[in-house]
Amino acid sequence: MASHELITQSLPLCYILSAIGGILEVGSMAVLAVPDAREKEGVKLPRWLPKVALASNVIMQLVGGISSNLFATWFGPVSVVAPIYFSATLVSNLIIFGIILGLEFFDRIMCVGTYVIAIGTILLQVVGPGIQDDQDIGDLLMVPYASLWFLLLLVGMAISTIFVARSVSERYGENKQVLILLVARSTSYTLNLTVSRAFLLNPTHFMLVAFVVIKVVSGAVYTYAIVVQSTTVTQSKFVPLNATSVILVNAITGVIIWQDWRVITSWTGYICVFLLLALGCDLLLSANLLISENPDYGTLKQTSILIESTPEPIKRMFKLERSRGS
């Protein structure tokens, strides 16, 4: 059964679902950041509030992840999901934390960087890939260079995960740490989006099972890399580089596996859009963004709250302790 018979392709819906994921991620950081900021101001908070904030954080991230990492890929090209998602996180970061809550100060360069990325994302919708109906994942992966690229993504994710698990902060300098984590994050995120779209494109039973496994494993690797990254590398350096690498690897995957080259409106415009995105990320290299990578309110903060609320006997049994930087 062809994909268009299951779900009607819709670029606007793909864009909206991708943006919702980015907005909810920043919102999930806000529910942790606001109580923390009030506590630092000397306001006494109810003991139950951190757990409620954590529950809200997890729910918002779960809904946002399903929206952008699963549903959005069903309605449009995989290659546009990541740019719109990251653009939505940056704009939401500026509006929620800078304007509404006033918890962060955004200087002129950071604002310009955010605007550049937002403009690039808007242009992407004009010159980027369009809808492709009647695709079959089996036929797409039968193309030699497509199957080779898919295999390289799998191998890259596996090898980088092994390096990350081997105490990356103790064995390597920061530049190598950044490289290893970039490979882990970009390959796992790309595979996660790719198999999400493939679910609807007439996979065999074996392929469907394999894609489900890859979906779960890649999601776990991506989350694990966030936790490790939060305590091992400089966030202001890593976060923009990560956004750039994820967007670039997804774009390459779109061309090689999903044959976006058939429906790209303007190659000159398409390349210039990614140059704009890279320039915008470069302008944000000094920013400590309020997203899942943030060491104060991101994934590491969730882990810290869970550990603190764990009974002492269980802590001693599993040797739980807060990681540095949390």
VENNORBEL-V837186 format. One line per field, one symbol per residue. ss: DSSP state (h for helix, s for strand, l for the rest). burial: # if it has 24 or more other ideal C-beta (glycine too) atoms within 12 Angstrom, else .. A space follows every 10 residues. Layout:
BEGIN
ss = ???
burial = ???
END
This chain:
BEGIN
ss = llhhhhllll hhhhhhhhhh hhhhhhhhhh hhhhhhhhhh llllllllhh hhhhhhhhhh hhhhhhhhhh hhhhhllhhh hhhhhhhhhh hhhhhhhhhh lllllllhhh hhhhhhhhhh hhhhhhhlsl llllllhhhh hhlhhhhhhh hhhhhhhhhh hhhhhllhhh hllhhhhhhh hhhhhhhhhh hhhhhhhhll llllhhhhhh hhhhhhhhhh hhhhhhhhhh hhllhhhhhh hhhhhhhhhh hhhhhhlllh hhlsllhhhh hhhhhhhhhh hhhlllllll llllllllhh hhhhhhhhll lhhhhhhhll llllll
burial = ..#...#.#. #.######## ########## #######... .........# ..##.###.# #..####### ########## ########## ########.. #.##.#...# #.######## #####.#### ##..###..# #....#..## .###.##..# #.##...##. ......#### ########## ########## ###...#..# #..##.###. ########## ########## ########## ########## ..##.....# ..##.##### #####.#### ########## ######.... .......... ....##
END
